[in-house]
Amino acid sequence: MSTDREYRLVWRLPMVLCCLLLPLVPVSAQQAAAIQVTALYQDEGATASPSEIPEILRSRVTAALREAGFVVEEGQSSAGGLLLLVGYETLGNEVRLRLRLYDTQEAVVLGGSVARGRAGLSLYNTVDAAIDRLRPGLERYLNEPYTYRSPINEVESITFRSRDEGAEVFFADARVGRIYDGSLRLPYTPFAVGSQVRVDVAKEGHHGITYEVTLNDSDNLIQLRRLPRRHRYGAQVLWTTGQAQGIGVGFRYYAVPDYTFLQLERSFYLQGDINTAGEVYHNDLSMTLSQYVFFPHDSLLRLALGGGFGVVFTDFADDSLPEYADFYVTVLSFGLELNLNSWALFFRPQFRYTPGLGDDNLLGRRWIGTEALGPPLGVGVLRKW
């Protein structure tokens, strides 16, 4: 179990109700039985005093057993009968109560229950809820005190293994602790073998994972997958058709990690002699806002759709010619990625249109692309962190 200070469950020996044996006599069978109420508490962060909670447990459990048809008597009995273990733990102002009911003569577990509530007078309602879940077992004991057998096999232990140190584990919607030294062992919780339970695993800076776990054995060892990281930034290198003698670089900021990103990109490339004007230099600057669609963050293939704007500056080797600027709108950026966790390979066509703004432009009003290949097609590699 994790020794993390915030979530560690510190069990202590019984205080007020330590080893208290309350013999019970079923009214219908007049058979002596015993109840041992063991009060365990966590003093770190507890707002209720240690003496208050055991007193509430003793009074309410005794009353509930009498309502179920038993007579509670002081003193210890050597005869076989019922044994009720009552345990609790506190975390802040929350009290978690666990009951386990045994038939000591038949050596079987009759039932168990778990309940959560607030410290103080509302704890009476928490005890009532826990006892209500035990009533079927109590009634079976009263009706068939010697022939009852547990109808189910009960889960005795549940242990999680994970490489994500410090990850929080939620079992059946209740937080049960953190991964420490690669594992987390749950405190006893009554479940039948074969039960399906929801398990959620979360860690800061990572995407959570939800499992539907089947408890197949009395002792269950559950191996958890690595949690995928949440990526906030990315850097990329790419090559684009129509820019054969050049290269592009880009930077991404994920406003929504792994889903929505703003991309700044620059491509620099050369063009051969144009009408003896010498070499031509192009500097392409763009900004694009994109969103991944259809596939989740951990999918092998991902699709990003977006749009934006940019400008291509053109400079001739001939100094007598001016520098040109062609502004364009990226109507659609269509990116298909092979997602490899922190790395990705991508293929990205972009549909760009130049509205012919300004006097010093070369392209006028037209779609950017080549006759042979169509719109610019970019291929590259992306590193995320």
Legacy VTK file of the C-alpha trace (Angstrom):
# vtk DataFile Version 3.0
C-alpha trace
ASCII
DATASET POLYDATA
POINTS 385 float
0.000 0.000 0.000
1.249 3.501 -0.736
3.057 5.326 2.050
2.268 8.694 0.449
1.418 10.961 3.382
-1.759 12.352 1.930
-3.365 9.055 0.996
-1.683 6.556 3.306
-4.096 4.627 5.508
-2.534 4.399 8.978
-4.189 1.562 10.893
-3.928 1.542 14.688
-4.899 -0.971 17.350
-8.434 -0.761 18.719
-8.919 1.943 21.337
-12.334 2.177 22.985
-13.917 -0.922 21.433
-10.739 -3.003 21.319
-11.583 -6.716 21.532
-15.081 -6.028 22.888
-17.080 -9.269 22.780
-20.846 -8.833 22.828
-22.605 -12.227 22.950
-25.795 -12.336 20.893
-28.793 -14.602 21.463
-31.031 -14.991 18.398
-34.580 -14.613 19.592
-35.880 -17.348 17.318
-33.176 -19.941 17.996
-31.990 -19.040 21.527
-28.463 -19.862 20.377
-25.606 -17.928 22.002
-23.448 -15.930 19.561
-20.690 -13.363 19.840
-19.874 -10.077 18.182
-16.442 -8.516 18.225
-16.451 -4.824 17.293
-12.950 -3.709 16.387
-12.590 0.044 15.907
-9.623 1.135 13.822
-8.963 4.767 13.027
-6.568 7.057 11.191
-5.515 10.047 13.247
-3.821 12.061 10.452
-6.212 14.743 9.237
-9.114 13.374 11.259
-11.613 15.974 12.449
-13.631 13.653 14.699
-12.139 12.658 18.028
-11.144 8.974 18.457
-13.640 8.505 21.287
-16.610 9.883 19.373
-16.617 7.479 16.452
-16.303 4.211 18.452
-19.128 5.349 20.724
-21.415 5.975 17.754
-20.447 2.632 16.238
-21.062 0.747 19.482
-24.474 2.276 20.165
-25.807 2.134 16.609
-24.485 -1.344 15.748
-25.939 -2.728 18.987
-29.332 -1.132 18.264
-29.366 -2.371 14.680
-28.592 -5.941 15.758
-31.424 -5.854 18.270
-33.759 -4.604 15.527
-32.650 -7.568 13.390
-33.835 -10.036 16.077
-30.826 -10.510 18.363
-30.392 -9.861 22.057
-27.074 -8.234 22.852
-25.613 -9.219 26.218
-22.472 -8.022 27.958
-19.665 -10.488 28.555
-17.773 -13.058 26.527
-19.271 -16.320 25.350
-17.367 -19.445 24.403
-20.238 -20.783 22.318
-20.159 -20.524 18.553
-22.294 -17.938 16.804
-21.929 -14.726 14.872
-18.792 -12.636 14.695
-19.119 -9.115 13.326
-15.935 -7.187 12.573
-16.493 -3.445 12.383
-13.641 -1.325 11.090
-13.391 2.306 10.123
-10.868 4.800 8.832
-10.949 8.571 8.560
-9.627 10.836 5.850
-10.278 14.471 6.655
-13.947 14.683 7.617
-14.844 11.483 5.762
-15.390 8.179 7.550
-15.186 4.885 5.662
-16.903 1.975 7.411
-16.372 -1.728 6.640
-18.380 -4.588 8.157
-17.721 -8.314 7.823
-20.074 -10.944 9.235
-18.982 -14.522 10.090
-20.789 -17.643 11.194
-18.089 -19.035 13.493
-19.796 -22.417 13.932
-20.046 -23.053 10.188
-16.755 -21.226 9.429
-18.239 -19.227 6.559
-18.564 -15.564 5.647
-22.189 -14.492 5.744
-21.643 -11.103 4.147
-19.871 -7.809 4.141
-20.607 -4.202 3.375
-18.903 -0.867 2.867
-20.315 2.608 3.499
-18.955 6.149 3.526
-20.180 9.228 5.344
-19.253 12.286 7.372
-18.033 12.310 10.944
-20.534 13.416 13.572
-24.191 12.600 14.005
-24.616 11.768 10.311
-22.475 8.707 11.017
-25.616 7.039 12.435
-27.087 6.999 8.912
-23.841 5.558 7.561
-23.983 2.699 10.075
-27.652 2.040 9.219
-26.797 1.820 5.510
-23.992 -0.675 6.200
-26.166 -2.813 8.500
-29.012 -2.846 5.933
-26.701 -4.552 3.453
-25.982 -7.245 6.061
-29.637 -7.996 6.831
-29.981 -10.804 4.245
-27.106 -12.664 5.899
-28.541 -12.095 9.377
-31.947 -13.328 8.281
-30.481 -16.460 6.712
-28.637 -17.172 9.946
-31.842 -16.854 11.981
-33.770 -19.139 9.624
-31.063 -21.792 9.079
-28.421 -21.328 11.783
-26.569 -24.619 11.170
-27.005 -25.415 7.477
-26.233 -22.073 5.854
-23.365 -22.016 3.378
-21.998 -18.970 1.656
-23.559 -18.893 -1.845
-20.545 -17.189 -3.369
-16.797 -17.200 -3.216
-15.494 -13.936 -1.848
-12.599 -11.859 -3.118
-9.888 -11.755 -0.466
-7.311 -9.403 -1.996
-6.863 -7.003 -4.920
-3.424 -5.688 -5.907
-2.626 -3.276 -8.732
0.747 -3.157 -10.486
1.810 -0.086 -12.467
4.922 1.664 -13.754
3.299 5.063 -13.161
4.608 5.941 -9.721
2.243 8.182 -7.779
-0.783 7.483 -9.995
-4.147 7.658 -8.206
-6.435 4.628 -8.340
-10.230 4.865 -8.036
-11.996 1.571 -7.362
-15.793 1.472 -7.808
-15.759 5.311 -7.922
-13.921 5.575 -4.575
-10.309 6.719 -4.330
-8.295 3.929 -2.717
-4.733 5.266 -2.862
-1.651 5.867 -5.002
0.838 3.588 -6.719
3.968 3.307 -4.560
6.983 1.161 -5.419
5.068 -0.093 -8.423
1.983 -1.450 -6.661
-1.088 -0.725 -4.559
-2.903 -3.282 -2.388
-6.513 -2.489 -1.609
-7.935 -2.795 1.895
-10.490 -5.551 2.239
-13.654 -4.814 0.271
-16.356 -7.515 -0.022
-16.963 -8.563 -3.633
-18.056 -11.839 -5.122
-15.628 -13.681 -7.384
-16.711 -12.908 -10.950
-17.806 -9.345 -10.156
-17.071 -6.598 -12.690
-15.832 -3.346 -11.190
-14.887 -0.023 -12.756
-11.316 1.116 -12.101
-10.030 4.602 -13.000
-6.344 5.522 -12.989
-5.186 9.148 -13.124
-1.965 11.114 -12.777
-1.131 14.775 -13.226
0.303 15.477 -16.679
-1.155 12.256 -18.108
-4.362 11.066 -19.713
-6.433 8.835 -17.444
-7.479 5.275 -18.267
-10.727 3.553 -17.283
-10.958 -0.236 -16.939
-13.798 -2.694 -16.455
-12.068 -5.285 -14.280
-13.426 -8.779 -13.685
-12.422 -10.215 -10.300
-11.825 -13.802 -11.379
-10.073 -15.159 -8.277
-10.037 -14.723 -4.532
-6.597 -13.103 -4.926
-6.422 -10.712 -7.879
-3.286 -9.163 -9.382
-4.169 -6.489 -11.951
-1.499 -5.079 -14.279
-2.233 -1.506 -15.330
-1.079 -0.022 -18.650
1.247 2.953 -18.817
-0.668 6.230 -18.742
-0.122 8.273 -21.927
1.408 11.693 -21.371
-0.454 14.910 -22.054
1.500 16.869 -24.676
1.505 20.665 -24.568
4.178 21.480 -27.179
5.499 20.066 -30.437
8.284 20.737 -32.953
8.371 19.475 -36.514
10.537 19.269 -39.629
8.916 18.829 -43.045
9.387 18.839 -46.797
6.694 20.124 -49.175
6.013 19.557 -52.853
6.785 22.643 -54.946
9.565 23.448 -52.476
11.983 20.729 -53.514
15.107 22.738 -52.743
14.172 23.678 -49.228
12.965 22.614 -45.818
10.341 23.682 -43.323
10.239 23.835 -39.537
7.313 24.390 -37.231
6.261 24.791 -33.620
2.991 23.698 -32.042
1.206 24.841 -28.914
-1.586 22.524 -27.767
-4.289 24.700 -26.164
-6.102 21.443 -25.374
-3.374 18.822 -24.858
-3.240 16.368 -27.774
-6.404 17.753 -29.371
-6.370 21.473 -30.296
-3.167 23.203 -31.418
-1.888 26.475 -32.861
0.968 25.972 -35.315
3.606 28.456 -36.489
5.580 27.325 -39.514
8.393 28.611 -41.711
9.629 27.102 -44.973
12.643 28.388 -46.898
13.335 27.150 -50.405
15.102 28.025 -53.664
13.787 28.173 -57.177
15.914 27.852 -60.335
16.603 30.581 -62.901
13.477 32.374 -64.072
13.941 34.213 -67.345
17.663 34.737 -66.623
16.756 36.626 -63.418
18.934 34.240 -61.458
17.961 32.282 -58.395
14.764 33.033 -56.547
14.426 32.747 -52.757
11.081 32.038 -51.110
10.339 32.470 -47.428
6.932 31.018 -46.445
5.502 32.010 -43.024
2.168 30.617 -41.840
-0.125 30.208 -38.832
-2.695 27.434 -38.564
-5.282 26.477 -35.958
-6.147 22.762 -36.059
-8.279 20.224 -34.232
-7.924 16.427 -34.119
-11.179 14.714 -35.042
-12.722 11.210 -35.024
-9.847 9.390 -33.296
-8.792 9.598 -29.595
-5.409 10.751 -28.341
-3.992 7.230 -28.084
-5.090 6.071 -31.541
-2.362 4.879 -33.918
-3.834 6.998 -36.738
-5.045 10.540 -36.139
-6.667 13.146 -38.346
-6.271 16.913 -37.834
-8.373 19.511 -39.674
-7.624 23.207 -39.581
-7.262 26.518 -41.335
-5.235 29.709 -41.138
-3.287 32.248 -43.142
0.248 33.058 -44.266
2.504 34.965 -46.584
5.225 34.026 -49.071
8.071 36.530 -49.464
9.917 36.234 -52.770
13.349 37.754 -53.361
15.332 37.624 -56.613
19.077 37.373 -56.912
18.824 40.314 -59.295
18.920 43.316 -56.959
17.096 45.441 -59.492
13.913 43.490 -58.862
11.731 44.264 -55.806
10.762 41.875 -53.032
7.297 40.442 -53.467
4.762 39.346 -50.863
1.863 37.015 -51.589
-0.634 36.726 -48.743
-2.790 33.620 -48.703
-5.563 31.935 -46.747
-5.263 28.261 -45.782
-8.823 27.221 -46.461
-8.219 23.648 -45.302
-5.263 21.887 -43.724
-5.759 18.129 -43.767
-3.193 16.276 -41.622
-2.986 12.489 -41.313
-0.612 11.305 -38.575
0.955 8.016 -37.568
0.903 8.487 -33.796
3.866 6.958 -31.932
3.302 8.446 -28.459
5.774 11.355 -28.233
6.669 11.059 -31.922
4.539 11.209 -35.063
4.959 10.961 -38.818
2.544 13.087 -40.823
1.245 13.642 -44.338
-0.488 16.979 -44.877
-2.057 18.516 -47.990
-3.060 22.179 -47.658
-5.522 24.098 -49.813
-4.295 27.702 -50.039
-5.829 30.631 -51.879
-4.149 33.977 -52.607
-6.576 36.922 -52.844
-3.975 39.106 -54.608
-3.586 41.687 -51.850
-1.154 44.578 -52.363
0.691 45.819 -55.409
3.856 43.729 -54.993
2.476 40.228 -55.472
3.354 37.601 -58.047
0.483 35.132 -57.913
-2.571 37.343 -58.129
-5.833 35.600 -57.334
-5.447 31.860 -57.584
-5.101 28.551 -55.734
-1.517 27.728 -54.799
-0.145 24.478 -56.193
1.498 22.768 -59.132
-0.143 21.423 -62.253
1.359 17.979 -61.729
0.778 17.472 -57.982
-2.010 19.859 -57.118
-2.040 21.576 -53.701
1.112 21.604 -51.540
1.702 18.190 -49.931
3.885 18.157 -46.826
5.529 15.143 -45.193
7.475 15.334 -41.961
8.238 14.191 -38.456
6.852 15.642 -35.206
8.253 15.512 -31.667
5.835 16.236 -28.795
6.445 16.979 -25.130
LINES 1 386
385 0 1 2 3 4 5 6 7 8 9 10 11 12 13 14 15 16 17 18 19 20 21 22 23 24 25 26 27 28 29 30 31 32 33 34 35 36 37 38 39 40 41 42 43 44 45 46 47 48 49 50 51 52 53 54 55 56 57 58 59 60 61 62 63 64 65 66 67 68 69 70 71 72 73 74 75 76 77 78 79 80 81 82 83 84 85 86 87 88 89 90 91 92 93 94 95 96 97 98 99 100 101 102 103 104 105 106 107 108 109 110 111 112 113 114 115 116 117 118 119 120 121 122 123 124 125 126 127 128 129 130 131 132 133 134 135 136 137 138 139 140 141 142 143 144 145 146 147 148 149 150 151 152 153 154 155 156 157 158 159 160 161 162 163 164 165 166 167 168 169 170 171 172 173 174 175 176 177 178 179 180 181 182 183 184 185 186 187 188 189 190 191 192 193 194 195 196 197 198 199 200 201 202 203 204 205 206 207 208 209 210 211 212 213 214 215 216 217 218 219 220 221 222 223 224 225 226 227 228 229 230 231 232 233 234 235 236 237 238 239 240 241 242 243 244 245 246 247 248 249 250 251 252 253 254 255 256 257 258 259 260 261 262 263 264 265 266 267 268 269 270 271 272 273 274 275 276 277 278 279 280 281 282 283 284 285 286 287 288 289 290 291 292 293 294 295 296 297 298 299 300 301 302 303 304 305 306 307 308 309 310 311 312 313 314 315 316 317 318 319 320 321 322 323 324 325 326 327 328 329 330 331 332 333 334 335 336 337 338 339 340 341 342 343 344 345 346 347 348 349 350 351 352 353 354 355 356 357 358 359 360 361 362 363 364 365 366 367 368 369 370 371 372 373 374 375 376 377 378 379 380 381 382 383 384
